[in-house]
Amino acid sequence: MKASARLKWYLNLRQAANHCVIITAASLVVALLLAACDFGMPAVPTPEPGPIVSPGPAQAGTLAPAEGTPQDTGLVIARVNLSPAPLTIDPARLSPPDASGNDLVENLFVGLTRLDADTGLVEMELAHDWEVSEDGLTWTIFLRDDIFWVRINPDTGQMEKVRPVTAGDVVAGLLRACSADTAAPLGAAVEVVAGCAAIRGLAPEKITQEVIDSQFGARVLNDVAVEVRVSSPAANLPDLLAMPVFRPAPADLITEAGDNWTAPDVIWTSGRFAMQPGIPAEEGYTLVRNQFWPTSITGNVSVVQVSFVPDAVNGFESGELAALSLDRAPASPATRLMALPAASMAVFSYESFPFGNPGVRQAFALATDRQALIDQVLTPVGALGQPLPYLPPPGMAGAPLTDGTWPGYDPAQAQTVLADAGFTACMRFPQVTVLIDDSDLSRAVAEHLTAGWSAALGCPADIFVVEQAPLVDVVRAASAPPEGLERARAAIIVLNWQADRYDAGHWLAEIAGCRELFPEAFLGQSRDCGEADTALQMALSTTDGDERAALYANAAKALFGAEGEMPLIPLYAYARALAIQPDVTAYPVRGGALQFDRWTAPERP
């Protein structure tokens, strides 16, 4: 999928009814419409014969059930209100703005890998090892054999093993995400699997077993081994496998139950928590610690009661709720902002004088007061944002840590850097056009930015001109190489980006990489390749997760550090607000889906 197809419009972080995220012109956000269609399972490739031996698979029974399960400790119940209610808890159908849906899926369904959203590192989960062919195109992934689909029997109330999670479930989940009738909002990420893009373009009736066997790049080798052929070398595949859209799917249950398979009385789960039946989904969900989970769990929470009641502040203030989702972020020590996988940025056109000069770009970044932009523009319209001095936002695989070394708002230093570049107080600047889409919110953002730049840099106020255009024209201006444009483009283009791949390579290489090394990079900037691009190329070539994360961090510093290339100014990450009780340790902190198995809380009445 072309990177330009990945630009998503403005986000409406409020979910509407009818299983849709509605984006209106008035709220100036974009919809991720979830198609209401048949969610039956396509056929699964038939396993091919032949012994495939896993190099030391985990054996069932070698690990005792985790301490802290309801069987061996006092029942610790965490009551949380995550309003608004999820659009879905079907992993294949999750969209990024559906925060509560992502929270539930993270805890109910096992992934091949798992992202630690606070460190940006990916850990093995269902997968315990893999081998990669010399050409980088074939991955043989070996699975644990001690993770099960489980259910709580509605008649007995007992948690039961249904069957192991197998390679067939992995392939079924991938194939389902690649099928058009699933309407997977993040299905583009799965196009890393060979044949997925072609299958996504087929009508459901055309996806025959013959087509799957001949085109689809994932196949079962045996119950604990799956082969995944990728469309091009993808050393960062483990990072992508942590995304919900890559979760294994129980084909047999989905075939039988259809799109009702995630109902509380029907569902099978495979994660660290199971779902309590007997409670209508519209009243909330109760998650119970999976007593068959084979590895240790760091938290002490046994049961999570999830509700979606609006205006539940009284429940939090009384201490009944351990955590509460908020529409706004009041100034309170109990409230934290967690980044969503979407961000706003101001992109420089290198061919527009004088923004080919790195000192000018760095000066404008230092003159950008991100917190004031959030407080004065976003907050009044009910939007939540988190200042973002770098890409990618927190919660992505390989996201750098916020260590205090990133340059922030510093008008004095901005003036010094601009003067050192030879442009004191914007002397010799031509008129600077700032291009935005035709929404009122975008105009407010642009006007705030230009006023701030003028004041911080000492530039004449009339040097900046805000130009609005239909979003399709803004996208084209940002993404087309300069020689492909009919006229000179604006010096600065303000864009909003929603990720369809949750790793740093997507944000850094696929958006801002130099065209020589990354010809499909979204931004059509006429810049030379540099230190950042070399680090990105190395990161996308190593299968060592720690090494890849370190290279991503180096690339981010080279792009957005104190003397960085600064091809764009990261402005803010869209965010959600959570109020957390002082005696509750919640995880993660910076961004990503909530992981209840890492929570600790006191027993509450």
C-alpha positions in Angstrom: 0.0 0.0 0.0 1.4 3.4 -1.0 2.3 5.6 2.0 0.1 8.3 0.7 -2.9 6.1 1.2 -2.0 6.0 4.9 -2.8 9.6 5.6 -5.9 9.6 7.8 -7.9 12.8 8.3 -8.5 14.4 11.7 -9.6 12.1 14.5 -12.8 12.3 16.3 -12.0 10.7 19.7 -15.6 10.4 20.6 -17.3 7.2 19.4 -20.8 7.4 18.1 -23.5 4.8 17.9 -24.1 2.2 15.2 -20.5 0.9 15.4 -19.0 3.8 13.6 -16.6 6.6 14.4 -18.4 9.6 12.9 -16.3 12.5 11.7 -18.2 15.6 10.9 -17.1 18.8 9.2 -18.1 20.7 12.3 -15.8 18.8 14.6 -13.1 18.6 11.8 -12.1 15.1 12.3 -12.1 12.0 10.1 -14.2 8.9 10.3 -12.9 5.4 10.3 -16.1 3.7 9.1 -16.4 0.1 10.0 -18.4 -1.7 7.4 -21.4 -3.7 8.7 -21.0 -6.9 6.8 -20.7 -10.7 7.2 -17.7 -11.6 9.3 -17.5 -15.2 8.6 -14.2 -17.0 8.3 -12.6 -17.6 4.9 -11.1 -21.0 4.4 -7.8 -21.7 6.1 -4.8 -23.1 4.1 -4.5 -26.9 4.5 -1.4 -27.9 6.5 1.2 -29.5 4.3 2.7 -32.8 5.5 6.3 -33.1 6.7 8.0 -32.9 10.0 8.8 -29.4 11.2 10.6 -29.4 14.4 10.6 -26.4 16.7 13.9 -25.6 18.3 12.9 -26.2 21.9 9.2 -25.2 22.1 7.7 -24.5 25.5 6.1 -27.5 26.9 2.7 -27.6 28.6 2.9 -28.0 32.3 6.5 -26.8 32.6 5.4 -23.5 34.1 3.1 -23.4 37.1 0.0 -21.2 36.9 0.9 -17.6 37.8 0.9 -16.5 41.3 -1.9 -14.0 42.1 -4.7 -15.8 40.2 -8.1 -16.0 41.9 -7.2 -19.5 43.0 -4.3 -18.6 45.3 -4.9 -15.0 46.6 -7.5 -12.7 47.9 -9.8 -11.5 45.2 -8.5 -8.1 44.1 -11.1 -6.4 42.0 -10.4 -3.3 39.9 -13.4 -1.3 38.8 -12.7 1.0 35.8 -14.8 3.2 33.7 -13.5 3.4 30.1 -16.3 5.5 28.5 -17.1 5.6 25.7 -18.0 1.9 25.0 -15.9 0.1 22.5 -17.0 -0.1 18.9 -15.9 -3.7 18.8 -13.7 -6.2 20.7 -13.0 -8.1 17.5 -9.2 -7.7 17.1 -9.4 -7.6 13.3 -11.9 -4.8 13.3 -10.3 -2.5 15.8 -9.6 1.1 14.8 -6.9 3.2 16.5 -9.2 5.8 18.1 -11.3 3.0 19.8 -9.3 3.2 23.0 -11.6 1.0 25.2 -11.8 -1.6 22.4 -8.0 -1.7 22.2 -7.8 -2.0 26.0 -10.1 -5.1 26.1 -8.5 -6.8 23.1 -5.0 -6.4 24.7 -6.1 -8.3 27.8 -8.4 -10.9 26.2 -6.4 -12.1 23.2 -2.9 -13.3 23.0 -0.5 -11.9 20.3 2.4 -13.5 18.7 4.4 -10.8 20.3 3.6 -8.1 22.9 4.5 -4.5 23.0 5.7 -2.9 26.3 4.3 0.5 25.4 6.3 2.4 28.0 9.7 1.1 26.9 8.9 0.7 23.2 10.3 -2.9 23.3 8.5 -5.9 21.9 8.5 -9.2 23.9 7.7 -12.7 22.6 4.4 -14.0 23.7 2.6 -16.9 21.7 5.8 -17.0 19.5 8.8 -18.2 21.4 11.3 -18.3 18.6 11.6 -17.7 14.9 14.0 -18.3 12.0 14.4 -16.0 9.0 15.6 -17.1 5.6 18.8 -15.6 4.2 16.8 -13.4 1.7 14.6 -12.1 4.6 11.4 -13.2 2.8 10.4 -16.3 4.8 9.8 -16.4 8.6 9.3 -19.7 10.4 7.6 -18.8 13.6 7.6 -21.4 16.5 4.7 -21.2 19.0 4.3 -22.1 22.6 2.0 -25.2 23.1 0.7 -24.2 26.5 -1.6 -21.2 25.7 -5.2 -22.1 25.3 -8.5 -20.8 24.1 -10.6 -20.6 27.3 -14.1 -19.8 28.3 -16.2 -19.5 31.4 -19.0 -21.9 31.3 -22.3 -20.0 31.7 -23.9 -22.9 33.4 -21.2 -23.9 35.9 -19.3 -20.6 36.2 -16.1 -22.6 35.9 -13.2 -21.5 33.6 -12.5 -24.2 31.0 -9.8 -24.9 28.5 -11.4 -25.2 25.0 -8.3 -26.2 23.0 -4.7 -24.9 22.4 -4.0 -21.8 20.4 -2.3 -23.3 17.3 -0.7 -22.3 14.0 -4.0 -22.7 12.3 -5.4 -19.9 14.5 -2.5 -17.7 13.5 -3.1 -18.3 9.8 -6.8 -17.9 10.2 -6.3 -14.5 11.9 -4.0 -13.2 9.2 -6.3 -14.4 6.4 -9.3 -12.9 8.1 -7.6 -9.5 8.4 -6.7 -9.7 4.7 -10.3 -10.5 3.6 -12.4 -7.6 2.3 -15.5 -8.7 4.1 -13.8 -8.3 7.5 -13.3 -4.5 6.7 -10.2 -4.5 8.9 -9.4 -0.8 9.5 -5.7 -1.7 9.9 -5.7 -4.4 7.3 -3.0 -2.5 5.4 -0.5 -3.4 8.1 -1.1 -7.1 7.3 -0.1 -6.5 3.7 3.4 -7.2 4.8 2.3 -10.8 4.3 2.8 -11.9 0.7 -0.5 -12.1 -1.1 -2.5 -10.2 1.4 -2.8 -7.1 -0.8 -4.1 -9.2 -3.7 -6.6 -11.0 -1.5 -7.9 -7.8 0.0 -8.8 -6.7 -3.5 -11.0 -9.8 -4.1 -14.7 -10.2 -3.6 -15.3 -12.7 -0.8 -16.7 -15.3 -3.2 -13.4 -15.2 -5.1 -11.3 -16.2 -2.1 -11.3 -19.9 -2.8 -9.0 -22.5 -1.3 -7.1 -22.6 -4.6 -6.5 -18.9 -4.4 -5.4 -19.1 -0.8 -3.0 -22.0 -1.4 -1.5 -20.3 -4.4 -1.3 -16.7 -3.3 -1.4 -16.3 0.5 1.9 -16.1 2.2 1.0 -17.7 5.6 0.7 -21.5 6.0 0.5 -24.0 8.8 3.5 -26.3 9.1 2.3 -28.1 12.2 0.4 -27.1 15.3 3.3 -25.1 16.7 4.9 -23.8 13.6 3.7 -21.3 11.0 5.5 -20.1 7.9 5.0 -16.4 6.9 6.3 -15.2 3.6 6.6 -11.4 3.4 6.2 -9.3 0.3 9.6 -7.7 0.9 12.2 -8.0 3.6 10.6 -6.9 6.9 13.1 -7.2 9.8 10.5 -5.3 11.9 7.9 -8.0 11.5 8.0 -8.9 15.3 7.0 -5.3 16.0 4.0 -5.5 13.7 3.0 -8.9 15.1 2.1 -7.1 18.4 -0.7 -5.2 16.8 -4.3 -6.4 17.5 -5.0 -7.0 13.8 -2.3 -9.8 13.8 -4.0 -11.7 16.7 -4.8 -15.4 16.2 -8.5 -16.1 15.5 -10.6 -19.2 16.4 -11.9 -20.0 13.0 -14.1 -22.8 14.2 -16.0 -20.5 16.7 -16.3 -17.7 14.2 -17.7 -20.0 11.5 -20.2 -21.3 14.0 -21.2 -18.0 15.7 -20.6 -15.4 12.9 -20.2 -11.8 14.0 -21.7 -12.8 17.4 -18.5 -14.7 18.3 -17.3 -11.9 20.7 -20.6 -11.9 22.8 -19.8 -12.6 26.5 -21.8 -15.9 26.5 -20.1 -17.1 23.3 -16.5 -15.8 23.3 -13.3 -17.8 23.6 -10.4 -15.8 24.8 -6.6 -16.5 24.8 -5.0 -13.8 26.8 -4.3 -13.1 30.4 -8.0 -12.6 31.2 -11.2 -14.4 30.3 -14.6 -12.9 30.0 -17.4 -13.4 32.5 -20.6 -14.5 30.7 -24.1 -13.5 31.7 -23.6 -9.7 31.6 -25.0 -7.9 28.5 -22.2 -6.1 26.7 -24.0 -2.8 26.8 -23.7 -3.0 30.6 -20.0 -3.5 30.5 -17.6 -6.4 30.7 -16.1 -8.3 33.6 -12.6 -9.7 33.0 -11.4 -12.6 35.1 -7.7 -13.7 35.4 -7.0 -16.6 33.2 -6.1 -19.4 35.6 -4.5 -21.4 32.8 -2.1 -18.7 31.7 1.4 -20.3 31.8 3.7 -17.5 32.7 4.2 -15.2 35.7 2.0 -12.1 36.0 3.5 -9.0 37.8 0.2 -7.4 38.9 -2.2 -8.5 41.6 -5.6 -7.7 40.0 -7.8 -10.8 39.7 -11.0 -9.3 38.3 -11.5 -6.1 36.2 -15.0 -4.8 36.1 -15.2 -2.5 33.1 -18.1 0.0 32.7 -18.8 2.7 30.1 -21.1 5.1 32.0 -20.7 8.8 31.1 -20.0 11.2 33.8 -18.8 8.7 36.4 -16.6 11.2 38.3 -18.6 10.6 41.5 -17.6 7.0 41.4 -14.0 7.9 41.1 -14.1 10.5 43.9 -15.8 8.1 46.2 -13.0 5.6 45.7 -15.2 3.0 44.0 -13.5 3.3 40.7 -9.8 2.5 40.4 -9.6 4.4 37.0 -11.8 6.7 35.0 -11.6 7.8 31.4 -12.1 11.5 31.0 -13.3 13.7 28.2 -10.9 16.4 29.3 -7.7 16.5 31.3 -8.2 18.6 34.5 -5.1 19.7 36.3 -4.9 16.9 38.8 -2.1 14.6 40.0 -4.4 11.7 39.5 -4.9 12.4 35.8 -2.5 11.2 33.1 -2.5 11.7 29.4 -1.7 8.7 27.3 -0.8 9.1 23.6 -2.9 7.6 20.9 -1.3 6.5 17.6 -2.0 9.8 15.9 -0.2 13.1 15.7 -0.1 16.5 14.2 3.0 18.0 12.5 4.1 21.0 10.5 6.1 19.9 7.5 8.8 22.0 5.8 9.2 22.4 2.0 12.9 22.3 1.5 12.8 24.0 -1.9 11.0 27.0 -0.4 13.6 29.6 0.6 14.9 29.7 3.3 13.6 26.5 4.7 16.3 24.5 3.0 18.6 25.9 5.8 18.6 23.5 8.8 19.2 26.5 11.2 15.9 28.0 10.0 14.0 24.8 10.6 15.6 24.3 14.0 14.7 27.9 15.0 11.1 27.4 14.0 10.9 24.3 16.1 12.4 26.1 19.1 9.8 28.8 18.6 6.9 26.4 18.7 5.0 26.4 22.1 3.3 23.1 21.9 1.6 23.3 25.3 0.1 26.7 24.6 -1.2 25.3 21.3 -2.9 22.5 23.1 -4.2 24.7 25.9 -5.5 27.5 23.7 -6.7 25.7 20.6 -7.4 22.0 21.3 -8.7 22.1 24.9 -11.5 24.7 24.2 -13.0 22.4 21.6 -12.8 19.3 23.8 -9.8 17.7 22.1 -6.9 16.1 24.1 -3.3 16.4 23.1 0.1 15.7 24.5 3.1 17.9 23.5 5.3 15.9 21.1 8.9 17.0 20.5 9.7 13.9 18.4 8.2 11.1 16.3 6.9 8.5 16.8 4.5 9.3 19.6 4.7 7.2 22.8 3.0 3.8 22.6 4.7 2.7 19.4 7.3 0.0 19.1 10.7 1.6 19.1 9.4 5.0 20.3 12.2 6.9 22.1 11.9 7.6 25.8 11.0 11.1 27.1 14.3 11.7 28.8 14.3 15.5 29.1 17.0 16.0 26.4 14.6 16.9 23.6 14.6 20.6 22.6 11.4 22.4 23.7 10.0 25.9 23.6 13.0 28.3 23.9 12.4 31.7 22.2 15.8 33.1 23.2 17.6 30.1 21.7 15.3 30.2 18.7 16.3 33.8 17.9 20.0 32.9 18.4 19.8 29.9 16.0 17.9 32.0 13.4 20.5 34.8 13.6 23.3 32.3 13.3 21.7 31.0 10.1 21.8 34.6 8.8 18.1 35.5 9.1 17.8 37.7 12.2 14.1 38.4 12.9 13.2 36.8 9.6 15.3 39.3 7.7 15.4 38.5 3.9 12.4 36.2 4.3 9.9 36.1 1.5 6.2 35.7 2.3 5.8 32.3 4.1 2.6 30.4 3.2 1.3 27.9 5.7 -1.1 25.4 4.0 -3.8 23.6 5.9 -7.1 21.9 5.2 -10.3 23.8 5.0 -11.6 23.2 8.6 -12.0 25.8 11.3 -9.9 23.8 13.8 -7.0 23.6 11.3 -7.2 27.4 10.7 -7.1 28.0 14.4 -4.0 25.7 14.7 -2.2 27.6 11.9 -3.1 31.0 13.2 -1.8 30.1 16.6 1.5 28.7 15.2 2.1 31.8 13.0 1.4 34.2 15.8 3.7 32.3 18.1 6.5 32.1 15.5 6.2 35.9 14.8 6.4 36.7 18.5 9.1 34.3 19.5 11.4 35.0 16.5 10.7 38.7 16.1 9.4 38.3 12.6 6.9 40.8 11.1 3.4 39.5 11.6 2.4 40.0 8.0 5.1 37.7 6.7 2.9 34.7 7.3 -0.1 33.8 5.2 -2.5 31.0 6.1 -3.9 29.3 3.0 -6.7 26.7 3.2 -7.5 24.0 0.6 -9.5 20.8 0.4 -7.7 18.0 2.2 -7.0 16.1 -1.0 -5.0 19.1 -2.3 -3.1 19.4 1.0 -2.2 15.7 0.9 -1.0 16.0 -2.7 1.1 19.1 -1.9 2.8 17.3 1.0 3.4 14.0 -0.8 4.3 14.9 -4.4 7.9 15.5 -5.2 8.6 19.2 -6.0 9.1 18.5 -9.7 5.6 16.9 -9.9 3.8 20.1 -8.7 2.2 22.6 -11.1 3.2 25.5 -8.9 5.5 26.2 -5.9 4.0 24.7 -2.8 3.6 26.3 0.6 6.6 26.6 2.7 5.0 24.9 5.7 2.2 22.3 5.5 0.3 21.2 8.6 -0.8 17.5 8.5 -2.4 15.1 10.9 -1.4 11.5 10.7 -2.9 8.3 12.1 -0.6 5.3 12.1 -1.6 2.0 10.4 1.6 0.4 11.6 2.5 0.7 15.2 6.3 1.0 15.0 8.9 3.7 14.7 9.8 2.6 11.2 6.4 3.7 9.9 6.6 7.1 11.5 10.2 7.8 10.6 11.0 6.0 7.4 7.6 5.7 5.8 6.7 9.3 6.5 9.9 11.3 6.6 12.6 9.1 5.1 14.8 10.6 2.4 13.5 9.6 -1.1 16.8 8.1 -2.2 16.7 5.4 0.4 13.0 5.3 1.0 11.4 6.0 -2.4 7.9 5.4 -1.1 8.2 7.8 1.8 5.1 9.9 2.1 6.6 13.4 2.3 8.0 14.6 -1.0 10.9 16.5 0.5 13.9 17.4 -1.6 16.4 16.6 1.1 19.6 14.7 1.1 20.0 11.5 3.0 21.8 11.8 6.3 22.7 10.1 9.6 19.0 9.5 10.5 18.3 7.7 7.2 21.3 5.5 7.6 20.2 4.6 11.1 16.7 3.9 9.8 18.0 1.7 7.0 20.0 -0.3 9.5 17.1 -0.6 11.9 14.8 -2.0 9.2 17.5 -4.5 8.3 18.1 -6.1 11.8 15.9 -8.7 13.4 17.4 -8.0 16.8 14.7 -6.0 18.6 17.0 -4.2 21.1 19.4 -3.2 18.3 16.5 -2.0 16.2 15.1 0.1 19.1 18.5 1.7 19.7 18.8 2.6 16.0 15.3 4.0 15.9 16.3 6.2 18.9 19.4 7.4 17.1 17.4 8.2 14.0 14.9 10.2 16.1 17.7 12.2 17.7 19.3 12.9 14.3 15.9 14.1 13.0 14.5 16.0 16.0 17.4 16.5 18.5 19.0 19.8 19.3 21.0 19.9 16.1 18.7 17.6 14.1 17.6 17.7 10.5 14.1 18.8 11.6 12.3 17.9 8.3 9.1 18.7 10.2 8.0 20.0 13.6 6.1 17.3 15.6 3.4 19.3 17.3 1.2 17.0 19.5 0.0 13.5 19.8 -3.7 13.0 20.2 -4.3 11.6 23.6 -6.7 10.1 26.0 -7.1 11.1 29.7 -7.3 8.7 32.6 -7.7 9.4 36.2 -5.9 6.8 38.3 -6.3 6.4 42.1 -3.1 7.2 44.0 -3.0 3.7 45.5 -3.3 2.0 42.1 -0.3 1.3 39.9 -1.5 1.3 36.3 0.4 0.3 33.2 1.3 1.5 30.7 1.9 5.2 31.5 2.9 6.9 28.3 0.6 5.4 25.7 -0.8 2.2 24.2 -3.5 -0.1 25.4 -4.0 -0.8 29.1 -2.4 -4.0 30.4 -4.4 -5.1 33.5 -2.0 -7.9 34.3 0.6 -5.3 35.2 -1.7 -3.4 37.5 -1.5 -3.5 41.3 -4.4 -2.3 43.5 -5.6 -2.7 47.0 -8.6 -4.8 47.9 -11.7 -2.6 47.9 -15.1 -3.3 49.4 
